[in-house]
Amino acid sequence: MTTEQKIIKTKVGLLELARQLGNVSQACKILGYSRDSFYRFQELYETGGEEALREISKRKPILKNRVEPAIEQAVVQLAFDQPAWGQVRVANELRKRSLFLSPGGVRSVWLRHDLQTFKLRLKALEAKVAQEGLILTEGQIIALEKARDEKEAHGEIETEHPGYLGSQDTFYVGTLKGVGRIYQQTFIDTYSKVASAKLYDRKNALVAADMLNDRVLPFFETHGIPLLRILTDRGTEYCGAREHHEYQLYLAIEDIDHSKTKARHPQSNGICERFHKTILQEFYQVTFRKKIYHTLDELQADLDTWLKEYNESRPHSGKYCFGKTPRQTFLDSLPLAREKMLHQTVQTAVATA
């Protein structure tokens, strides 16, 4: 049955239902039509039968008004070449190339490709540069530098490759009968968005260091790259005098730089805050309604299963993921990290020669 036949059948059904119920309002309410539509269908049916009920009000697209593929491609390319340009300037530039498109048409193309704002165009450009290794033009460099300055002004920290910056935070899960309070140590690679989490029955510097030693550093070592820097809030489990603080001592031993968020500004570590909202809604609030846990190990096992799904199967719309899973983004970006390591090694060799 074609779509048109289904539409006709529904309209005839409305007329028949009204006849059987003896109530036009009730029939319209059940099938979701207005009384005006019912009487219009009834008049058409009485004068021309089912043929008159064909859908004729829907406007057909005017194909000759659609932007030509070559012009659309030029608009998209200019969004990458000159992300700071507005729609009027892009339209003027196209006119110089004998490609005629109104500013409104430029915006329509941007909307189809999710490029309608300066931030979105910069996001697409950064991802393209990171994954394809493009050589930037002067205009692109200026635009990216402007965006970087704005991010720094709002407390955001740049990340260049996997292992460049990790984000760690503590998340209070709740109380487990027979165990007590449950806390989650969370770590996220800020470039690839690969996440790791481990549950504890306490919150202190020792468990914060254990998280890195047990889950995080072995993961980076497996792939042959180091963790260079870590971002945390100013909680007591992360900050303290090095000689008396297990976490600070561990960072010093592993040669990991430590950055701290601005006081009373949790959004500075927003990547963990957003992940905590996701894991709360998609894992904890669901699993605690389906299963009763008696030990921390039982909950950790189910958490690890969810994390595997999150990292390896679920597409991510993060800045550098571009619709890929966090793990695939991590693997695809390993050459960036290794190239950085090689560059630093060469610089060190030159400096000591």
C-alpha positions as CSV (number, residue, x, y, z in Angstrom):
1,M,0.0,0.0,0.0
2,T,1.4,3.4,-1.0
3,T,1.6,6.4,1.3
4,E,-1.2,8.1,-0.7
5,Q,-3.4,5.0,-0.4
6,K,-2.8,5.1,3.4
7,I,-3.8,8.7,3.6
8,I,-7.0,8.1,1.7
9,K,-7.9,5.0,3.8
10,T,-7.4,7.1,7.0
11,K,-9.8,9.8,5.7
12,V,-12.4,7.3,4.7
13,G,-12.0,5.7,8.1
14,L,-12.7,9.0,9.8
15,L,-15.9,9.4,7.9
16,E,-17.0,5.8,8.7
17,L,-16.1,6.1,12.4
18,A,-18.2,9.3,12.6
19,R,-21.1,7.4,11.0
20,Q,-20.9,4.5,13.4
21,L,-20.5,6.6,16.5
22,G,-23.1,9.2,15.4
23,N,-20.7,11.8,16.8
24,V,-18.4,13.9,14.6
25,S,-16.5,15.4,17.6
26,Q,-15.7,12.1,19.1
27,A,-14.5,10.6,15.8
28,C,-12.2,13.6,15.2
29,K,-10.8,13.4,18.8
30,I,-10.0,9.7,18.4
31,L,-8.2,10.0,15.0
32,G,-6.7,13.4,15.7
33,Y,-8.5,15.6,13.1
34,S,-10.3,18.9,13.4
35,R,-14.1,19.2,12.7
36,D,-13.2,21.5,9.8
37,S,-11.1,18.8,8.2
38,F,-13.9,16.2,8.7
39,Y,-16.5,18.4,6.9
40,R,-14.0,19.1,4.1
41,F,-13.3,15.4,3.7
42,Q,-17.0,14.7,3.7
43,E,-17.7,17.2,1.0
44,L,-14.9,15.9,-1.2
45,Y,-16.0,12.3,-0.7
46,E,-19.6,13.1,-1.6
47,T,-18.7,14.9,-4.8
48,G,-15.8,12.8,-6.1
49,G,-15.5,9.6,-4.0
50,E,-12.2,8.3,-2.7
51,E,-10.3,9.8,-5.7
52,A,-11.1,13.3,-4.4
53,L,-9.4,12.6,-1.1
54,R,-6.0,12.5,-2.6
55,E,-3.5,14.7,-0.8
56,I,-3.3,17.9,-2.9
57,S,-2.5,20.5,-0.3
58,K,1.1,19.5,0.2
59,R,3.5,21.6,-1.8
60,K,6.0,19.8,-4.0
61,P,9.6,21.0,-3.8
62,I,10.7,23.3,-6.5
63,L,13.8,21.5,-7.6
64,K,15.1,24.4,-9.7
65,N,15.3,26.5,-6.5
66,R,17.6,24.0,-4.7
67,V,21.3,25.1,-4.4
68,E,23.5,23.5,-7.0
69,P,26.0,21.0,-5.5
70,A,29.0,23.0,-6.7
71,I,27.7,26.1,-4.9
72,E,26.8,24.2,-1.8
73,Q,30.3,22.6,-1.7
74,A,31.9,26.1,-2.1
75,V,29.8,27.4,0.8
76,V,30.9,24.5,3.0
77,Q,34.6,24.9,2.0
78,L,34.5,28.7,2.8
79,A,33.1,27.8,6.3
80,F,36.3,25.9,6.9
81,D,38.6,28.4,5.1
82,Q,37.2,31.5,6.7
83,P,35.1,30.4,9.7
84,A,34.9,34.0,11.0
85,W,33.0,35.3,7.9
86,G,29.3,36.0,8.1
87,Q,26.7,35.0,5.6
88,V,26.8,38.3,3.8
89,R,30.5,38.3,3.3
90,V,30.4,34.6,2.1
91,A,27.7,35.6,-0.4
92,N,29.9,38.5,-1.7
93,E,32.9,36.2,-2.0
94,L,30.9,33.7,-4.0
95,R,29.7,36.5,-6.3
96,K,33.4,37.2,-7.1
97,R,33.7,33.6,-8.3
98,S,30.6,34.0,-10.4
99,L,28.6,31.8,-8.0
100,F,25.4,33.6,-7.1
101,L,23.7,32.8,-3.8
102,S,21.9,35.1,-1.3
103,P,23.0,35.5,2.3
104,G,19.8,33.6,3.3
105,G,20.8,30.8,0.9
106,V,24.3,30.6,2.6
107,R,22.6,30.2,6.0
108,S,20.4,27.5,4.6
109,V,23.5,25.5,3.5
110,W,25.1,26.1,6.9
111,L,22.0,24.8,8.7
112,R,22.1,21.6,6.6
113,H,25.7,21.0,7.6
114,D,25.4,22.2,11.2
115,L,27.7,25.2,10.6
116,Q,25.3,28.1,11.3
117,T,27.3,29.7,14.1
118,F,31.0,30.8,14.4
119,K,31.5,28.3,17.3
120,L,30.1,25.4,15.3
121,R,32.3,26.3,12.3
122,L,35.4,26.5,14.6
123,K,34.4,23.2,16.2
124,A,34.2,21.5,12.7
125,L,37.5,23.1,11.7
126,E,39.4,22.0,14.8
127,A,38.1,18.4,14.3
128,K,39.1,18.4,10.6
129,V,42.6,19.8,11.4
130,A,43.2,17.3,14.2
131,Q,42.1,14.3,12.2
132,E,43.4,15.2,8.7
133,G,46.5,17.2,9.6
134,L,45.6,20.1,7.4
135,I,47.9,23.1,6.9
136,L,46.1,26.2,8.2
137,T,45.6,29.4,6.3
138,E,46.3,32.8,8.0
139,G,42.5,33.4,8.4
140,Q,42.0,30.0,10.0
141,I,44.9,30.6,12.4
142,I,43.4,34.0,13.5
143,A,40.0,32.5,14.0
144,L,41.3,29.6,16.1
145,E,43.5,31.9,18.2
146,K,40.5,34.1,18.8
147,A,38.5,31.1,20.0
148,R,41.3,29.9,22.2
149,D,41.5,33.3,23.9
150,E,37.8,33.3,24.5
151,K,38.0,29.8,26.0
152,E,40.8,30.8,28.3
153,A,38.9,33.8,29.5
154,H,36.0,31.5,30.5
155,G,38.3,29.0,32.3
156,E,38.5,26.4,29.6
157,I,41.7,24.5,29.0
158,E,43.0,23.4,25.6
159,T,43.8,19.7,24.9
160,E,45.9,18.7,21.9
161,H,46.0,14.9,21.9
162,P,45.2,11.8,24.0
163,G,47.2,11.9,27.2
164,Y,47.7,15.7,27.0
165,L,45.2,16.4,29.8
166,G,43.1,14.1,31.9
167,S,40.2,15.2,34.1
168,Q,39.5,13.5,37.5
169,D,36.7,14.1,40.0
170,T,34.8,12.4,42.8
171,F,31.2,11.5,42.5
172,Y,29.0,10.6,45.4
173,V,26.9,7.6,44.3
174,G,24.8,6.9,47.4
175,T,24.5,4.5,50.4
176,L,24.7,0.8,49.9
177,K,23.1,-1.3,52.7
178,G,25.8,-3.3,54.5
179,V,28.6,-1.2,52.8
180,G,27.9,2.4,53.6
181,R,28.6,5.5,51.5
182,I,29.8,4.8,48.0
183,Y,32.0,7.2,46.1
184,Q,33.1,7.0,42.4
185,Q,36.5,8.2,41.3
186,T,36.1,9.3,37.7
187,F,38.8,9.9,35.0
188,I,38.2,11.2,31.5
189,D,40.8,11.8,28.8
190,T,39.7,15.3,27.7
191,Y,40.7,14.7,24.0
192,S,39.1,11.4,23.2
193,K,36.5,11.3,26.0
194,V,37.5,7.8,27.0
195,A,36.2,7.4,30.6
196,S,37.2,5.2,33.5
197,A,35.5,4.9,36.9
198,K,36.2,2.9,40.1
199,L,34.0,2.7,43.2
200,Y,35.3,3.1,46.8
201,D,33.7,3.2,50.3
202,R,35.7,6.3,51.2
203,K,36.9,9.6,49.8
204,N,40.6,10.5,50.4
205,A,43.9,11.1,48.7
206,L,44.8,7.4,48.8
207,V,41.8,6.2,46.7
208,A,42.3,9.1,44.3
209,A,45.9,7.9,43.7
210,D,44.8,4.3,43.5
211,M,42.4,5.1,40.7
212,L,45.3,6.4,38.6
213,N,47.6,3.6,39.5
214,D,45.0,0.8,39.0
215,R,43.0,2.0,36.0
216,V,44.4,5.1,34.2
217,L,48.2,4.8,33.9
218,P,48.1,1.1,32.8
219,F,45.7,2.0,30.0
220,F,48.0,4.7,28.7
221,E,51.1,2.5,29.1
222,T,49.3,-0.2,27.1
223,H,49.1,2.2,24.2
224,G,52.6,3.5,24.5
225,I,51.8,7.1,25.5
226,P,52.2,9.0,28.8
227,L,49.7,11.0,30.8
228,L,51.1,14.5,30.9
229,R,48.8,16.6,33.0
230,I,45.7,16.1,35.1
231,L,42.9,18.5,36.1
232,T,41.0,18.3,39.4
233,D,39.0,20.5,41.7
234,R,40.4,21.8,45.0
235,G,39.1,19.0,47.1
236,T,41.2,17.6,50.0
237,E,41.6,14.3,48.2
238,Y,43.5,16.1,45.4
239,C,45.3,19.0,47.1
240,G,47.7,19.1,50.0
241,A,51.4,19.2,51.0
242,R,53.3,16.8,48.8
243,E,55.3,15.2,51.6
244,H,52.1,14.3,53.5
245,H,49.6,13.8,50.7
246,E,49.5,10.4,48.8
247,Y,47.9,11.9,45.7
248,Q,50.4,14.7,45.3
249,L,53.2,12.4,46.0
250,Y,52.0,9.9,43.3
251,L,51.8,12.7,40.7
252,A,55.3,13.8,41.5
253,I,56.7,10.2,41.2
254,E,54.9,9.7,37.8
255,D,56.0,13.2,36.6
256,I,52.3,14.3,36.0
257,D,51.6,18.0,36.1
258,H,48.6,19.1,38.2
259,S,46.1,21.8,37.2
260,K,43.3,22.9,39.5
261,T,40.0,24.4,38.7
262,K,39.1,28.0,39.8
263,A,37.7,28.1,43.3
264,R,33.9,27.8,43.4
265,H,33.7,27.3,39.7
266,P,32.8,23.6,39.1
267,Q,32.1,24.3,35.4
268,S,35.9,24.6,35.0
269,N,35.9,20.8,35.2
270,G,32.6,20.6,33.2
271,I,33.7,17.4,31.3
272,C,33.4,15.3,34.5
273,E,30.3,17.1,35.6
274,R,28.5,16.3,32.4
275,F,29.7,12.7,32.5
276,H,28.4,12.3,36.0
277,K,25.0,13.5,34.9
278,T,25.0,10.9,32.1
279,I,26.1,8.0,34.3
280,L,23.6,9.0,36.9
281,Q,20.7,9.0,34.5
282,E,21.7,6.1,32.2
283,F,23.3,3.7,34.7
284,Y,22.7,4.3,38.4
285,Q,19.1,5.4,38.3
286,V,18.3,2.5,36.1
287,T,20.3,-0.3,37.7
288,F,19.2,0.5,41.3
289,R,15.6,-0.1,40.2
290,K,16.4,-3.4,38.5
291,K,18.8,-5.0,41.0
292,I,19.7,-5.1,44.7
293,Y,23.4,-4.9,45.3
294,H,25.0,-6.5,48.4
295,T,28.7,-5.8,47.7
296,L,30.8,-3.1,46.0
297,D,32.2,-5.7,43.6
298,E,28.8,-6.6,42.2
299,L,28.1,-2.9,41.5
300,Q,31.6,-2.4,40.0
301,A,31.1,-5.4,37.6
302,D,27.9,-3.8,36.2
303,L,29.6,-0.4,36.1
304,D,32.5,-1.8,34.1
305,T,30.0,-3.4,31.6
306,W,28.3,0.0,31.1
307,L,31.6,1.8,30.7
308,K,32.6,-0.7,28.0
309,E,29.4,0.1,26.1
310,Y,30.0,3.9,26.7
311,N,33.6,3.8,25.4
312,E,33.4,1.3,22.6
313,S,29.8,1.2,21.2
314,R,28.2,4.6,21.8
315,P,28.9,7.4,19.3
316,H,30.0,10.6,21.0
317,S,29.4,14.1,19.8
318,G,32.3,15.6,21.7
319,K,34.7,18.2,20.2
320,Y,37.2,15.8,18.7
321,C,35.0,12.6,18.4
322,F,33.0,13.8,15.4
323,G,30.4,11.0,15.9
324,K,32.9,8.3,16.6
325,T,33.1,6.3,19.8
326,P,35.6,7.6,22.5
327,R,37.8,4.5,22.1
328,Q,37.9,4.8,18.3
329,T,38.8,8.5,18.6
330,F,41.6,7.6,21.1
331,L,43.0,5.0,18.6
332,D,42.7,7.3,15.6
333,S,44.5,10.1,17.5
334,L,47.4,8.1,18.9
335,P,49.7,9.3,16.0
336,L,49.2,12.9,17.3
337,A,50.4,11.9,20.7
338,R,53.4,9.9,19.4
339,E,54.3,12.8,17.0
340,K,54.3,15.1,20.0
341,M,56.5,12.7,22.0
342,L,59.0,12.4,19.1
343,H,59.1,16.2,18.7
344,Q,59.9,16.6,22.5
345,T,62.6,14.0,22.3
346,V,64.3,15.7,19.3
347,Q,64.1,19.1,21.1
348,T,65.7,17.5,24.3
349,A,68.4,15.9,22.2
350,V,69.2,19.2,20.5
351,A,69.2,21.2,23.8
352,T,71.7,18.7,25.4
353,A,73.9,18.3,22.3
